[in-house]
Amino acid sequence: MDNKRFAVVWVVLLLFLTSGCASLQHPITKSTIVQETTFEEVKKFFTDAKQFYEPPDEKLNKELAETVKASPELAKELSPTEGYYYPAVKISDLWKRLGIKRSLRYLDTGKYRKTSGYLFGSEASKQSECLLRYPEVKLFEFSGLKVLQVSESMYCDYQLFLFKKDKDGRWLYFDHIDASDERYGDPKLKMLSNELLSLTVLSSRGTGILSYQTLVFDISGNKIEQVLGLPGEGERHGWGVLYDCEYKSEFVYSGNTLTGNYKISIFPGASQGIFIQYDAILNALNVEVPFFTVNRKIIFKRDGSKLRLDNKESTITVDDLDILLSEAYKDFYRMFKVEFDGLQQGDKVQKEWYKYFKLAVDDKLEAIDK
């Protein structure tokens, strides 16, 4: 089989991205390096993907090979039990060399994440072996840091290998980060400073809700340390709540200050037919246009290896960020009172919507259609 048809994808990027979301399990698996390993050695490990097993049915293998040749993407949909094994690397061998312990996978269950198996489908009964099939590798280069991101076609799992340059000019592996169940795309990297790195990962998903978390790591030492995790991006629509919400963020670091700049939009929300009079008002509104959009910021001062919240300069709290996708009427009214009250100066439909919203804030909404 021609392995070049399934060559590892290499993309050299300078990445400056942002985003984020809610409480996520610590993605670092502690490791103790067994053998000093260079960037080139790790890169070669993944470019040497090969056929590990030959299916017993040569005819079937040949037919599938021809099919995949015409449509390489099909290889990602075929499981080994179908008789066709595409190129792979035994990543468990690399883990042993780098002293990496197998990582649990964290899956979304709506509001919370739970563990389900191990990264890349590694089985508990086969601790000594884990094949990474059809690996895809991307290289991110920053000032003083190289990151090799590895993913696999059959799982939405990622492993990021980090390298620093030593005094002899060699790029040596020093730590890694795991991200699992990233089903909507790659996690997003951003170099905030020479010592701080951010990673945006999927935090929760479900009907009408999607959120991401921005994690901040201190990479100044021989090991990385997560120093912050905050909601960074999310949206909630169609929960039968009178308002919907979307937010995005951008994190920047200057001097000794980390600032999270948030853009928060509030939209009219559907009542799902519970309140007939309200639905008539909703039909007169453009639910895709926000009532208002506000900017908020949260600020942290760096104190050694710690990031300490600056309550005085921040215009939103950590607790308020955590409830941006909730249905807490009273909290939302407290957070955006000026903007909500401003709807009383809007057009007739906005004024009517505000009336319903205030009834919900005062826990009197249930009586509106009686």
C-alpha positions as CSV (number, residue, x, y, z in Angstrom):
1,M,0.0,0.0,0.0
2,D,1.3,3.5,-0.9
3,N,1.6,5.3,2.4
4,K,2.2,8.6,0.7
5,R,-1.5,8.7,-0.1
6,F,-2.1,8.9,3.6
7,A,0.9,11.2,4.4
8,V,0.8,13.1,7.6
9,V,-0.5,16.6,7.0
10,W,2.0,19.3,8.0
11,V,0.9,22.9,8.3
12,V,3.4,25.5,9.5
13,L,1.4,28.4,11.0
14,L,2.0,31.5,13.0
15,L,-1.2,31.5,15.1
16,F,-2.8,34.4,16.9
17,L,-6.2,33.2,18.0
18,T,-8.6,33.7,20.8
19,S,-11.9,32.4,22.4
20,G,-12.9,30.3,25.5
21,C,-15.4,28.7,28.0
22,A,-16.6,27.1,31.4
23,S,-15.3,24.7,34.0
24,L,-13.2,21.9,32.5
25,Q,-11.1,19.2,34.0
26,H,-7.3,19.9,34.1
27,P,-6.0,18.9,30.7
28,I,-2.4,18.3,31.8
29,T,-1.2,14.7,32.4
30,K,1.8,14.8,34.7
31,S,4.9,13.3,33.1
32,T,8.5,12.6,33.9
33,I,10.8,12.6,30.9
34,V,12.5,9.2,30.5
35,Q,14.8,10.1,27.6
36,E,15.8,13.5,26.3
37,T,14.0,14.0,23.0
38,T,14.4,16.6,20.3
39,F,11.7,18.2,18.1
40,E,13.1,16.5,15.0
41,E,12.9,13.1,16.7
42,V,9.2,13.6,17.6
43,K,8.4,15.0,14.2
44,K,10.1,12.0,12.5
45,F,8.1,9.6,14.7
46,F,4.8,10.9,13.3
47,T,6.0,11.1,9.7
48,D,7.0,7.4,9.8
49,A,3.3,6.3,9.9
50,K,3.2,2.8,8.5
51,Q,0.8,-0.2,7.9
52,F,0.8,-2.1,11.2
53,Y,-1.5,-4.9,10.2
54,E,-2.5,-6.5,6.9
55,P,-6.1,-7.7,6.7
56,P,-6.5,-11.4,6.2
57,D,-8.8,-10.9,3.2
58,E,-6.4,-9.7,0.4
59,K,-9.2,-9.3,-2.1
60,L,-11.2,-7.1,0.2
61,N,-8.1,-5.2,1.1
62,K,-7.3,-4.5,-2.6
63,E,-10.9,-3.4,-3.3
64,L,-10.9,-1.1,-0.3
65,A,-7.5,0.3,-1.2
66,E,-8.8,1.2,-4.7
67,T,-11.8,2.8,-3.2
68,V,-9.8,4.9,-0.8
69,K,-7.4,5.8,-3.5
70,A,-10.3,7.5,-5.3
71,S,-11.6,9.0,-2.1
72,P,-8.9,9.4,0.7
73,E,-11.4,10.8,3.1
74,L,-13.2,7.4,3.1
75,A,-10.2,6.0,5.0
76,K,-11.2,8.0,8.0
77,E,-14.6,6.3,8.1
78,L,-13.4,2.7,8.0
79,S,-12.7,0.9,11.2
80,P,-10.1,-1.9,11.5
81,T,-12.8,-4.5,11.9
82,E,-13.8,-3.8,8.3
83,G,-10.6,-5.4,7.1
84,Y,-8.7,-2.3,6.1
85,Y,-5.9,-0.9,8.2
86,Y,-4.5,2.5,7.2
87,P,-1.1,3.9,8.3
88,A,-0.6,4.4,12.0
89,V,2.0,5.1,14.7
90,K,2.2,3.4,18.0
91,I,2.0,6.5,20.1
92,S,2.2,4.5,23.3
93,D,5.9,4.0,22.4
94,L,6.5,7.7,22.3
95,W,4.6,8.2,25.6
96,K,7.0,5.8,27.3
97,R,10.0,7.7,26.0
98,L,8.6,11.0,27.1
99,G,7.2,9.7,30.4
100,I,3.6,10.5,29.5
101,K,0.9,8.7,31.3
102,R,-2.3,7.8,29.4
103,S,-4.9,10.5,29.7
104,L,-8.6,10.1,30.4
105,R,-11.0,11.4,27.8
106,Y,-13.5,14.0,28.9
107,L,-16.8,14.0,27.2
108,D,-19.6,16.6,27.3
109,T,-22.9,15.6,28.8
110,G,-24.6,19.0,28.5
111,K,-23.7,20.9,31.6
112,Y,-20.9,18.7,32.9
113,R,-18.0,16.7,31.5
114,K,-17.4,13.1,32.4
115,T,-14.6,10.7,31.7
116,S,-15.0,8.0,29.0
117,G,-12.1,5.8,28.2
118,Y,-8.6,7.2,27.3
119,L,-7.2,9.6,24.8
120,F,-7.2,8.3,21.2
121,G,-9.2,5.3,22.2
122,S,-6.5,3.7,24.2
123,E,-7.9,0.7,26.1
124,A,-7.4,0.0,29.8
125,S,-6.8,-3.7,29.0
126,K,-4.0,-2.7,26.6
127,Q,-1.9,-0.3,28.6
128,S,1.2,-1.0,26.6
129,E,-0.3,-0.3,23.2
130,C,-2.1,2.6,21.6
131,L,-2.2,3.1,17.8
132,L,-2.8,6.5,16.4
133,R,-4.3,5.9,13.0
134,Y,-4.0,8.3,10.1
135,P,-2.3,10.9,12.3
136,E,-2.6,14.6,11.4
137,V,0.1,16.9,12.7
138,K,0.4,20.7,12.7
139,L,3.3,22.8,13.8
140,F,2.9,26.1,15.6
141,E,6.0,28.3,15.9
142,F,6.2,31.1,18.4
143,S,9.1,33.1,19.7
144,G,11.0,30.7,22.0
145,L,8.4,27.9,21.6
146,K,7.4,25.2,19.2
147,V,4.2,23.3,19.6
148,L,3.5,20.0,17.7
149,Q,-0.3,19.3,17.7
150,V,-1.3,15.7,17.0
151,S,-4.8,14.5,16.3
152,E,-6.4,11.4,14.9
153,S,-9.2,10.8,12.4
154,M,-11.4,8.5,14.5
155,Y,-11.5,10.5,17.7
156,C,-11.8,14.3,18.3
157,D,-8.8,14.1,20.6
158,Y,-5.6,16.2,20.5
159,Q,-2.2,16.1,22.1
160,L,0.1,19.1,22.0
161,F,3.8,18.5,22.5
162,L,5.8,21.6,23.6
163,F,9.5,22.3,22.8
164,K,12.0,24.9,24.0
165,K,15.5,25.7,22.8
166,D,18.4,24.7,25.0
167,K,21.8,26.5,25.4
168,D,23.1,24.4,22.5
169,G,20.3,25.5,20.2
170,R,18.4,22.2,20.2
171,W,14.6,22.2,20.5
172,L,13.9,19.8,23.3
173,Y,10.5,18.4,24.5
174,F,9.6,19.6,27.9
175,D,5.8,19.0,28.4
176,H,2.4,18.4,26.8
177,I,-1.3,19.3,26.9
178,D,-4.2,17.0,26.2
179,A,-7.6,18.1,24.8
180,S,-10.4,15.6,24.2
181,D,-13.8,15.6,22.5
182,E,-13.0,18.7,20.4
183,R,-15.6,17.7,17.9
184,Y,-16.1,21.2,16.3
185,G,-12.5,21.9,15.4
186,D,-9.0,22.3,16.6
187,P,-8.3,23.8,20.0
188,K,-7.0,27.4,19.5
189,L,-3.5,28.4,20.6
190,K,-2.3,31.9,21.4
191,M,1.0,33.1,22.7
192,L,0.2,35.8,25.2
193,S,3.8,36.5,26.2
194,N,7.2,34.7,26.4
195,E,5.9,33.0,29.5
196,L,2.1,32.7,29.0
197,L,0.3,30.5,26.5
198,S,-3.5,30.3,26.1
199,L,-5.5,27.4,24.7
200,T,-9.2,27.5,23.9
201,V,-11.1,24.2,24.2
202,L,-14.7,23.0,24.0
203,S,-16.3,23.2,27.4
204,S,-20.0,22.2,27.0
205,R,-22.5,21.6,24.2
206,G,-26.1,20.6,23.9
207,T,-29.4,21.6,22.4
208,G,-29.2,25.4,21.9
209,I,-26.0,25.8,23.9
210,L,-22.3,25.8,23.0
211,S,-19.4,27.1,25.1
212,Y,-15.6,27.2,25.1
213,Q,-13.1,27.8,27.8
214,T,-9.8,29.7,27.6
215,L,-7.0,28.1,29.6
216,V,-3.9,30.1,30.4
217,F,-0.6,28.3,31.1
218,D,2.7,29.4,32.6
219,I,5.5,27.9,30.4
220,S,8.4,29.7,32.1
221,G,9.7,26.6,33.9
222,N,10.6,23.1,33.0
223,K,7.0,22.1,33.3
224,I,3.9,24.0,32.3
225,E,1.4,25.0,34.9
226,Q,-2.3,26.0,34.3
227,V,-2.8,29.3,36.1
228,L,-6.3,30.3,34.8
229,G,-9.4,28.9,33.2
230,L,-12.3,31.2,32.2
231,P,-15.3,31.2,30.0
232,G,-14.2,32.7,26.7
233,E,-16.9,32.1,24.1
234,G,-20.5,30.8,24.1
235,E,-24.1,31.0,23.0
236,R,-27.5,29.9,24.3
237,H,-30.6,30.1,22.2
238,G,-34.1,28.6,22.3
239,W,-34.4,27.4,25.9
240,G,-37.8,29.0,26.4
241,V,-36.2,31.9,28.2
242,L,-37.2,35.4,27.3
243,Y,-33.7,36.4,26.5
244,D,-30.8,34.6,24.6
245,C,-27.2,35.4,25.0
246,E,-23.9,35.2,23.0
247,Y,-20.5,36.3,24.1
248,K,-16.9,36.3,22.8
249,S,-13.6,37.3,24.3
250,E,-10.1,38.3,23.5
251,F,-7.2,37.9,26.0
252,V,-4.2,40.2,25.8
253,Y,-1.2,40.5,28.1
254,S,0.8,43.7,28.6
255,G,3.3,44.5,31.3
256,N,2.2,42.3,34.2
257,T,-1.5,42.6,33.3
258,L,-3.7,40.0,31.6
259,T,-7.0,41.5,30.3
260,G,-10.0,39.5,29.1
261,N,-12.1,41.7,26.9
262,Y,-15.7,40.4,26.5
263,K,-18.3,41.4,24.0
264,I,-21.8,40.3,25.3
265,S,-25.0,40.4,23.2
266,I,-28.5,40.0,24.5
267,F,-31.3,38.9,22.1
268,P,-35.1,38.4,22.5
269,G,-35.8,34.8,23.3
270,A,-38.7,32.5,22.4
271,S,-41.1,31.3,25.0
272,Q,-41.8,28.1,23.0
273,G,-45.6,28.9,23.0
274,I,-46.0,29.1,26.7
275,F,-47.2,32.7,26.6
276,I,-49.4,33.4,23.7
277,Q,-49.5,37.2,24.2
278,Y,-45.7,37.2,24.4
279,D,-45.3,35.2,21.2
280,A,-47.2,37.8,19.3
281,I,-44.7,40.4,20.6
282,L,-41.8,38.1,19.7
283,N,-43.1,37.7,16.1
284,A,-42.8,41.5,15.7
285,L,-39.1,41.4,16.8
286,N,-36.1,40.3,14.8
287,V,-34.7,37.7,17.0
288,E,-31.4,37.7,15.1
289,V,-30.7,41.3,16.1
290,P,-29.6,41.9,19.7
291,F,-31.4,44.3,22.0
292,F,-28.0,45.5,23.0
293,T,-24.3,44.6,23.0
294,V,-22.0,45.5,25.9
295,N,-18.3,45.4,26.5
296,R,-16.9,44.1,29.8
297,K,-13.4,43.3,30.9
298,I,-11.8,41.2,33.6
299,I,-8.3,42.0,34.7
300,F,-5.6,39.9,36.4
301,K,-2.2,41.1,37.7
302,R,0.7,38.7,37.6
303,D,2.4,38.0,40.9
304,G,5.2,35.6,40.3
305,S,3.6,32.4,38.9
306,K,0.1,33.5,40.0
307,L,-2.5,35.6,38.3
308,R,-4.5,37.7,40.9
309,L,-7.9,39.2,40.1
310,D,-8.0,43.0,40.1
311,N,-11.6,43.6,41.3
312,K,-11.2,47.3,41.3
313,E,-10.3,47.6,37.6
314,S,-12.5,44.7,36.3
315,T,-16.0,45.4,35.1
316,I,-17.3,41.9,35.3
317,T,-16.7,39.2,37.9
318,V,-15.7,35.5,37.5
319,D,-19.1,34.5,39.0
320,D,-21.0,36.6,36.4
321,L,-19.0,35.1,33.6
322,D,-20.0,31.6,34.8
323,I,-23.7,32.4,34.5
324,L,-23.7,34.1,31.1
325,L,-25.4,31.1,29.6
326,S,-27.9,30.5,32.4
327,E,-31.5,31.5,32.7
328,A,-31.1,33.6,35.9
329,Y,-33.4,36.5,35.3
330,K,-32.5,38.4,38.5
331,D,-28.8,38.0,37.9
332,F,-29.0,39.2,34.3
333,Y,-31.1,42.2,35.3
334,R,-28.5,43.1,37.9
335,M,-25.6,42.7,35.5
336,F,-27.2,44.7,32.7
337,K,-29.8,46.9,34.5
338,V,-29.0,50.1,32.6
339,E,-29.3,48.4,29.2
340,F,-32.5,46.5,30.0
341,D,-34.1,49.6,31.5
342,G,-33.1,51.5,28.4
343,L,-35.6,49.4,26.4
344,Q,-38.4,51.4,28.1
345,Q,-37.2,54.2,25.8
346,G,-37.4,52.0,22.7
347,D,-40.3,51.4,20.3
348,K,-43.6,50.0,21.3
349,V,-42.6,46.3,20.8
350,Q,-39.4,46.7,22.9
351,K,-41.5,48.3,25.7
352,E,-43.9,45.4,25.6
353,W,-41.0,42.9,25.7
354,Y,-39.5,44.7,28.7
355,K,-42.8,44.4,30.5
356,Y,-42.7,40.6,30.2
357,F,-39.0,40.5,31.1
358,K,-39.6,42.5,34.4
359,L,-42.5,40.1,35.3
360,A,-40.0,37.3,34.9
361,V,-37.5,39.1,37.1
362,D,-40.1,39.5,39.8
363,D,-41.2,35.9,39.5
364,K,-44.7,36.9,38.2
365,L,-44.5,35.6,34.6
366,E,-46.7,32.6,35.2
367,A,-49.8,34.7,35.8
368,I,-49.5,36.8,32.6
369,D,-51.8,34.7,30.4
370,K,-54.4,33.8,33.1
